[in-house]
């Protein structure tokens, strides 16, 4: 059955609103006085088969690895959360599926210890929350979230290579990537003075059909760019973003529906 465009858009907006509400409740709402080092922070997800994707994340002393089956938008997943350092902290993962609720919640303490999980099926996207916990409490001192959007209403997501990632490759510099059919966004950034962050981005049109590729990075301020030329790239940057960044890559065929893929790039804390 074909879902009307307005209905598809409304569903996507509801999922985005729910993710924002959950994240606001679970993660800090404001940055620290100065951006701390991002060493050990990373996250990624990508389709490695038309019916399967992987996701992963790290914090200092924390490692998450997960795999999911995706049968035309119906998903189930398995994974492992591991405590990797003898640092007096624990590792925790929480998975949330819209319309179902929390489908996994695991906490493990002790270097080299790990726990596995498996879930039932869901179809409205997967919110992955990774924490570093203080033992014996419900308090976390580091954390981030990663959202894998639902493919039921956007089957192009199941194209091999579609996905998004970010990671700190030095204590103050990070890189990011967002890929979906027709468009690729890549970029770099770093801590700036006055608790700000930079973004230097390249958006490339990878589609060979008629259409336009666009991308943006926002965080207090917004930088954006785009191109409609096959194989061409556009460049854009800013040096005055603040706190978490929201990167997005979009492609709109002519004629056709504009579809985007977002990625949250957290500021370390």
N, C-alpha and C positions, 0 to 999 in steps of 0.2 A: 504494500500500500504506500502511495506517495504522500508524504507529509507536507502540507502547505508551508511555504517559506516563512510566513509570519509565525506559524506555530513552532517551527524549528528554531527561529530566532528567540522566541519567548522562552522556550525550554533552555536554550544556551544561557540566556540572561539569568534565569532562575538558578541554574547550576553555579554560575559565577557569583551570584549574590550569596548563595549558601556557603561556598568556599570562603568568601571574604568574611562572613560572619563567624565561621568556625575558627579561622586563622586569627581574627581579632580577639577571640576569647582565649586562644591557646598560646599565642606568641606575644612578645612585648609590643606595646603600641607606640613607643617612642624610642629614639636611639639613645645610647649612652653619651656621656659628655665628649668622648673621643672614640673614633672607630678603633677597636682592638684588632690585632692581627687575625688574618683569615686562614692561617696555616691549618691544613687538615680539613677544610670545608669543601664539599663538592656534592653534586647531585646530577643525575641523568636519567633519561628514559628513551627508548627507541624500539621501533618494530624491526625485528630481525627475520621475520617470516610474516606472510599476509594474515596469519592467524595467531601470532604470538609477539609479545614485547617483553623487554627486560627493563628493570629500573634499579637504581643503586644510589647510595648516599653515604657520606662520611662526615664525621665531626672528630675532633681530637679524642681518641679513645673509643670511637664508635664506628661500626661498619654495618651497613645494610645491603643485602643483595636479594632481589626478588625477580620472579618470572611469572608471566601471566599468559593464559590462553584467551584468545578473543575470537569467538565464533559469531561473526556478523553482528558484533556489538555486545554480545553476552560474554562476560568475563569471569574467570576465577583465577586465583593467584596463590602461589606458595613463595616462601622466602625464609631468610635467616637474619637475625639480629645478633651482633657479636660485640663483646667488650674486648677491646684490643690493647688496653694499657693498664698498668698497675698504678692508677692515679686517684684512687679513692672515689671513683665515680662509677655510675652504671649506665647502660645503654638501653634505650627504649624506642620502640616503633609502634605507631598507631595508624591503622588504616580505616578510612571512612568512605562508604559508598552511599551516594544520595539515593534515598528511597529505601535503604536497608538499615543504615546506621553504622556503628563501628563493627567491622568484620574481623579485626585482629587487634590485639593489644598485648605486647610482650616486653618484659623488662628483665635484663640479665646483668649480673654483677660478677666481677672477678676476671682478671686478664685471661684471655683465650677461651673463656666460657661463651657459649652461644645457645640460642633457642630458635626453633623453627616454628613456622605457622602455615596454615592453609585455610582457605576461605570457601564459602559457597559462591553462588553466582550472583552477579549484579550487572547493571547495564547503563548507569548514569555517570560514569567517570570514577576515577580512583584518586582520593586525596591521601598522600603519604606524609606523615608527620614524624620527624626524627628528633629525639631528645638526648641530651646528656643529663643524667639524673644525679641528685645528691642522695646517697644511700639512706634508707630508712625514712624517707620523706616523699612527698608528692611534688617536690620542687625541682625544676630543671634550671640549669645555668647556661645551657646553649641549646639551640634548636632551629629548625627550618621546616618548610613544607614544600612538597613537590606535587603538582596536579597533572594527572594524565587524563585528558578530556575523553568523553564518550565517543565511540566511533559509530554507534547505531545510526545517528542522523548525519554522520560525516564519514562515509566509508573510505574516502581518500586517505584518511589517517592510517589505514591499514597497509599503506604502501611501504615496502621495505625501505628503511633509511629514514622514515619520518620520525622525528623526535626532537628533544631539546636537552641542553646540558649547560652547566656552569662549573667552574672550579677555580680555586686560588692556586696559582702556580708559583707565587712568592707570598710572603706574609702580607703584602699590601696590593698585589696586582692579580687580576682575575681575567678569565676569558669565558665566552659564552657562544652558544650556537642554537639556532632554531631552524628546523628544516621541515617543510611540507611540500607536497607536489606543486611545482611551479616556482618555488621561491626558497632561497637560502639566506639566512642572516647569520653573520659571524661578527665577533667584536672582542675588544679588549677594554679594560678599565682599571682604575687604581684609586687608592685613597688620595684625596686632595686636602689642602689646608681647610680649616674651619669646618671639619667634620663633613666634607663633601666627597663625592665620588665622580669619576669621569666615565664617559663611554665614547669609544671610537669604533664605528660600525660600518659594515659593508653589506648591502643588500644586492643579491644577484637574481636575475630572472633566469630560471633553469628550464622553464617551459619553452617549447618550440612553436606553440600555437599563439594566436592573437590574444593579447591580454596584458595586464600590468602587475608587477610585483612591488609591494610596498612594505616598509618596516618602520618601527619606532622603538625608542627606549625612553621611558618616563620614570621620574622620581623627583617630585618637586618641580622640576623643569622637564621639557620634552624635546627630544631630537628625532627627526624623521627624514626619510628619503624614499625614493622609488624610481623605477624605470619600466618602460613598456617595450624596450628593444630586446629582442632575443639574444641571450648570452651576455648582455651588458650588466654592469654593476653601477651602483650609486653609493656615495660615501657621505656620512654625516657624523657629527660629534658634538658633545658638550662637556664642560668641565665643572659644572655647578649643580649636579644632581645631589639629592639628599636621601639618606637611609635606603630602604629597599627599592630596587629597580624593577620595572615591569617591561620586559622586552616582548615584542610581538612581530610576527612575520605573516604577511597576507598575500594571497594571489586571487585575482579576479579575471577569469577568461572573458572574452568578448564574443557573443553575449554569455552571461553566466552569473553565478552567485559568488560574491566575495567571501572567501573563507580565511580565517586567521588562526594562528597557533600562538598562545601566550606562554611566557616563562617568567616566574618570579626569581630574581637574583637577590638574595638577602644580604643585608649588611651584617657582618659578624658581630657578636655580642657576648 
